[in-house]
């Protein structure tokens, strides 16, 4: 099974401010409508994407095993180490020394790392394998080009 590779980008610095404009008009995904040029406010992406700054880090994604979850190659994952990894959450896992991003399956004593792409098969974690969960993915930032 091919594993998605992730690359450590860095720690989110508390207090770093990234204010971006938010416009009052909503953008319809259907038919075009006239746009308003009214600035509603500015938002800080740290406040929008990060709940626990001291336990959050960013990873780059390669591979396509999680595209069904909206995690695309070239995207960035916001990962929080303070969230309890539980059944159904998308996690950053180290299995036998290999880093991957997968959905955690943890039921009736069985642990699996589940891809979100039918091209890949689940990885059943055996008792003799070394598994470490680095954190839970809370947000995904994907380029559209």
WORAUR-V860846 format. One record per residue. N is the residue number from 1. RES is the residue in one small letter. SS is DSSP state (hx for helix, st for strand, lp for the rest). PHI is phi in degrees with one decimal (* if undefined). NEAR is the number of other C-alpha atoms within 12 Angstrom. Layout:
n=N res=RES ss=SS phi=PHI near=NEAR
n=N res=RES ss=SS phi=PHI near=NEAR
This chain:
n=1 res=x ss=lp phi=* near=16
n=2 res=x ss=lp phi=-78.1 near=21
n=3 res=x ss=lp phi=-98.0 near=30
n=4 res=x ss=lp phi=-71.9 near=34
n=5 res=x ss=st phi=-98.3 near=28
n=6 res=x ss=st phi=-127.2 near=33
n=7 res=x ss=st phi=-125.1 near=23
n=8 res=x ss=st phi=-67.6 near=22
n=9 res=x ss=st phi=-98.9 near=17
n=10 res=x ss=st phi=156.0 near=18
n=11 res=x ss=st phi=-91.1 near=22
n=12 res=x ss=lp phi=-76.0 near=28
n=13 res=x ss=lp phi=-83.0 near=18
n=14 res=x ss=lp phi=-60.4 near=19
n=15 res=x ss=lp phi=87.6 near=15
n=16 res=x ss=lp phi=-67.6 near=14
n=17 res=x ss=lp phi=-110.2 near=15
n=18 res=x ss=lp phi=-128.5 near=17
n=19 res=x ss=st phi=-94.5 near=15
n=20 res=x ss=st phi=-119.7 near=16
n=21 res=x ss=st phi=-71.7 near=15
n=22 res=x ss=st phi=-121.3 near=18
n=23 res=x ss=st phi=-92.2 near=16
n=24 res=x ss=lp phi=-67.4 near=14
n=25 res=x ss=lp phi=-76.6 near=15
n=26 res=x ss=lp phi=-92.3 near=17
n=27 res=x ss=lp phi=-100.9 near=14
n=28 res=x ss=lp phi=-72.5 near=10
n=29 res=x ss=lp phi=-90.4 near=7
n=30 res=x ss=lp phi=-100.2 near=7
n=31 res=x ss=lp phi=-80.6 near=7
n=32 res=x ss=lp phi=-62.9 near=9
n=33 res=x ss=lp phi=-138.2 near=11
n=34 res=x ss=lp phi=-60.3 near=10
n=35 res=x ss=lp phi=-89.2 near=13
n=36 res=x ss=lp phi=-88.7 near=13
n=37 res=x ss=lp phi=-103.1 near=12
n=38 res=x ss=lp phi=-95.9 near=13
n=39 res=x ss=st phi=-79.4 near=15
n=40 res=x ss=st phi=-83.0 near=14
n=41 res=x ss=st phi=-168.9 near=13
n=42 res=x ss=st phi=-120.2 near=17
n=43 res=x ss=st phi=-118.9 near=17
n=44 res=x ss=st phi=-102.4 near=18
n=45 res=x ss=hx phi=-62.3 near=23
n=46 res=x ss=hx phi=-61.3 near=26
n=47 res=x ss=hx phi=-68.3 near=20
n=48 res=x ss=hx phi=-76.4 near=18
n=49 res=x ss=hx phi=-107.5 near=25
n=50 res=x ss=lp phi=-127.7 near=31
n=51 res=x ss=lp phi=-91.5 near=23
n=52 res=x ss=lp phi=-124.5 near=25
n=53 res=x ss=hx phi=-57.4 near=25
n=54 res=x ss=hx phi=-75.7 near=18
n=55 res=x ss=hx phi=-122.5 near=24
n=56 res=x ss=st phi=-114.1 near=31
n=57 res=x ss=st phi=-141.9 near=34
n=58 res=x ss=st phi=-117.9 near=34
n=59 res=x ss=st phi=-127.0 near=38
n=60 res=x ss=st phi=-90.8 near=31
n=61 res=x ss=st phi=-107.8 near=35
n=62 res=x ss=st phi=-132.8 near=26
n=63 res=x ss=lp phi=95.1 near=27
n=64 res=x ss=lp phi=-123.8 near=28
n=65 res=x ss=lp phi=-73.3 near=33
n=66 res=x ss=lp phi=-121.0 near=37
n=67 res=x ss=hx phi=-64.5 near=26
n=68 res=x ss=hx phi=-65.5 near=19
n=69 res=x ss=hx phi=-96.5 near=27
n=70 res=x ss=lp phi=83.6 near=26
n=71 res=x ss=lp phi=-98.3 near=37
n=72 res=x ss=lp phi=-105.8 near=29
n=73 res=x ss=lp phi=-56.2 near=29
n=74 res=x ss=lp phi=89.6 near=24
n=75 res=x ss=lp phi=-79.3 near=29
n=76 res=x ss=st phi=-121.2 near=30
n=77 res=x ss=st phi=-107.9 near=44
n=78 res=x ss=st phi=-94.6 near=41
n=79 res=x ss=st phi=-121.5 near=42
n=80 res=x ss=st phi=-113.2 near=32
n=81 res=x ss=lp phi=-76.1 near=27
n=82 res=x ss=lp phi=-87.0 near=21
n=83 res=x ss=lp phi=-87.0 near=22
n=84 res=x ss=lp phi=-67.2 near=19
n=85 res=x ss=lp phi=-71.2 near=28
n=86 res=x ss=lp phi=-135.1 near=20
n=87 res=x ss=lp phi=-51.0 near=21
n=88 res=x ss=lp phi=93.7 near=22
n=89 res=x ss=lp phi=-80.0 near=30
n=90 res=x ss=st phi=-86.7 near=39
n=91 res=x ss=st phi=-127.7 near=44
n=92 res=x ss=st phi=-98.4 near=42
n=93 res=x ss=st phi=-121.4 near=36
n=94 res=x ss=st phi=-115.0 near=24
n=95 res=x ss=st phi=-117.7 near=27
n=96 res=x ss=lp phi=50.4 near=17
n=97 res=x ss=lp phi=84.7 near=14
n=98 res=x ss=st phi=-105.2 near=22
n=99 res=x ss=st phi=-87.1 near=29
n=100 res=x ss=st phi=-152.3 near=42
n=101 res=x ss=st phi=-115.8 near=49
n=102 res=x ss=st phi=-153.7 near=49
n=103 res=x ss=st phi=-85.3 near=35
n=104 res=x ss=st phi=-82.9 near=34
n=105 res=x ss=st phi=-110.3 near=24
n=106 res=x ss=st phi=-143.5 near=20
n=107 res=x ss=st phi=-140.3 near=13
n=108 res=x ss=lp phi=47.9 near=8
n=109 res=x ss=lp phi=79.7 near=12
n=110 res=x ss=st phi=-102.2 near=16
n=111 res=x ss=st phi=-119.0 near=28
n=112 res=x ss=st phi=-131.7 near=30
n=113 res=x ss=st phi=-108.5 near=41
n=114 res=x ss=st phi=-100.6 near=35
n=115 res=x ss=lp phi=-75.7 near=35
n=116 res=x ss=lp phi=-118.9 near=28
n=117 res=x ss=lp phi=-152.8 near=23
n=118 res=x ss=lp phi=-63.5 near=14
n=119 res=x ss=lp phi=-70.3 near=17
n=120 res=x ss=lp phi=-116.2 near=21
n=121 res=x ss=lp phi=-103.2 near=18
n=122 res=x ss=lp phi=-62.5 near=25
n=123 res=x ss=st phi=-102.9 near=28
n=124 res=x ss=st phi=-81.8 near=24
n=125 res=x ss=lp phi=-83.4 near=23
n=126 res=x ss=lp phi=-88.4 near=15
n=127 res=x ss=lp phi=-58.2 near=13
n=128 res=x ss=lp phi=-80.2 near=9
n=129 res=x ss=lp phi=-85.5 near=16
n=130 res=x ss=lp phi=-95.0 near=15
n=131 res=x ss=st phi=-124.0 near=25
n=132 res=x ss=st phi=-130.9 near=24
n=133 res=x ss=st phi=-96.9 near=33
n=134 res=x ss=st phi=-76.4 near=33
n=135 res=x ss=st phi=174.9 near=34
n=136 res=x ss=st phi=-107.1 near=36
n=137 res=x ss=st phi=-74.6 near=44
n=138 res=x ss=st phi=-107.0 near=32
n=139 res=x ss=st phi=-148.9 near=28
n=140 res=x ss=st phi=-127.5 near=28
n=141 res=x ss=st phi=-119.9 near=23
n=142 res=x ss=lp phi=-116.0 near=21
n=143 res=x ss=lp phi=-73.8 near=15
n=144 res=x ss=lp phi=-100.7 near=10
n=145 res=x ss=lp phi=-125.6 near=7
